[in-house]
Amino acid sequence: MATGSSSDFLNKAERGRGRAEVGSIEPKVEAFVPRKDHNPRELKSWAKRTGFVSTFSGETVASSSGKNESAGFDLERGYRGGSGSSPKIEIDPVLGRTKPSRGIEIEPASGIGRGGVRSENEETMRVENRRRRSENEPVLGAKDEERSVGVEGNENRNGNEHGVTAVASASEGKKMDEEDEREEMHLYPDGEEPVHGGWGRPSAMRIGLRENPGLVIPLIYYGLQHYLSLAGSLIFIPLIIVPAMGGTDKDTATVISTMLLVSGITQYCTLTLEPRLPLVQGSSFVYLAPALVIMNAQEYRNLTEHKFRHIMRELQGAIIVGSIFQSVLGFSGLMSLLLRLINPIVVAPTVAAVGLAFFSYGFPQAGSCVEISIPQILLVLIFTLYLRGVSVFGHRLFRIYAVPLSIMIIWTYAFFLTAGGAYDYKGCTSDIPSSNILIDSCRRHAYTMKHCRTDVSNAWRTAAWVRIPYPLQWGIPIFHFRTSIIMIFVSLVASVDSVGTYHTASVRINLKPPTRGIVSRGIALEGFCSVLAGLWGSGTGSTTLTENVHTIDITKVASRRVVELGAVFLIFFSFIGKVGAILASIPLALAASVLCFTWALVVALGLSTLQYSQAASFRNMMIVGVSLFLGLSIPAYFQQYQPETSFILPSYFVPYAAASNGPARTGSKQLDFAINALMSLNMVVTLLVALVLENTVPGSRQERGMYIWSKPEDINTDPSSLEDYSLPRKFSRCLCRTNCLGV
């Protein structure tokens, strides 16, 4: 008994000495001092949103590529089997054998030890973090944690000595991983770390998608605020196209009222059906360039009698055909297939090309009256850039109302110039400046008077107080093959523009990006809304305004009720003819200077889509650069074939006359016109080049930015995340049974 007792005592001593040896090898770690200037959300959320890896299709320096090879991981293909590392091994606690990981886990190369076990330093730092977080826990728990760490770090040498198996160490490691995940969650003040660019955390919006601002007055204020910030996009297109079509000031006022009515009606359709995002529908700049091409056709240049009505009917027929094609594309489910080819690398240059297409019109038209246009451009830039942080009564007025405030100030300034006699010339009449061409002494002043004076327009005198726009108010639409082909391709560009706007707006509002079925329904509904615009005769099709994303971002208001109330005001103002008359009297130079800022904003919003991809990738940079360059250079080649009677057209309309004089000669005048017109449109060429390069050049999904685009299986894994896109019950019963529409 004594001997046995002594042997047991010796065995216990040996086991105690073994434990001491295990604990003694634990390195001493100094106290962790957190960085005060480091935001833990910054890197991790960005990496998850973009799918960041350390190499971009192998195009990095040797040092970075070597580091990636040692890690041996790739987001697209999983574990590559690098020479110096191994994947994390998860051991089944019941069977005691390895099992496949449920997801790809990326760990630092320095933190991976032999056999897939973490290094001692990493585990020690985990223990120190837990010890610092729970200082009041019993000492026994701390010793158990130290013992499990020591055994896990020295599994091959001391595991059997202490009777600890691999299953126990794996289960302990799993518990510690869960503790560390909870610890990381506490690092984010908003709760759980955002996934895919912000999903899963509270929205930064002041008023959310389903929220009500409150009483009637706040609702009216926010509703007007939302649409006033988009004034340049909603009302300035008629100021360009109607005078170019030979329309009068009364026609301009009527088209503006029609545009307000169509925008209000289509707004209700998109908020009620699809995509149910607080995005404003209106006359898009996508349709402006093809409209200028059609109205500058050779047969319309010398047309004098009823020129405006004839061109408007031609535009109506082309818009209706292109919109029907867009609607069929969405309702048939073909748009869901096309979305597989569309990603941020395609959207970014295409939307940017929409704004860049008008560089030949912007300042050349604004420069007709530099004393108005230059102060207007400078003032809107000062408001949006230099005074964007100034708050007045808790509101960023200069940033939100940059366009309407600057217009009111410069318009008043132009009125004082006109009233003060700055544009009074001896022997020249101010009522009809065009008649001054007949007088030799006034001929050189007629152009300045027409673009600078604020009393030139007679829309106020001719417009009725109450007028309700009605369908086919300009006559029966005219359908031609050449113009219909142009608008079909333009409807594709409008669809790509809307796809990018849907996803960008959903990220701003902190929603999950819409699925392919939701996008298909939204595109189909936009086609239906453009059919309404063609029937009423607004001159352009109706689509989602890209600038609305900027409005949501600066106002922080994303409520559906706010946008709905704003749509009610649009419909109400469209019935008051004098409202359209006031807007039609804005000097052309002032309107062109505002559009210079608006088109620049479209370019910036288009290029900002690259943030969802790896913008620093050489592959992506080349695709975007080549698409933009060829999108500007190829149309310049077609536009150099100027018309023989170019003196009839102003200089800023000459590039849009290439459809009638381009180099394409197939023997069919209709087909020649369509080919020359399409190849002279910057956005169409950019879309075709980007679409081909993006889908033929190899690249990983995270590099191309495909992770931010939602997947079809998302609705099955988390249906609650798409509740904000759900249709009303009476509509969902009809559509949810169709796979291409109900997903």
Order of alpha helices (4+ residues) and beta strands (2+ residues): alpha-alpha-alpha-beta-beta-beta-beta-alpha-alpha-alpha-alpha-alpha-alpha-alpha-alpha-beta-alpha-alpha-alpha-alpha-alpha-alpha-alpha-alpha-alpha-alpha-alpha-alpha-alpha-beta-alpha-alpha-alpha-alpha-alpha-alpha-alpha-alpha-alpha-alpha-alpha-alpha
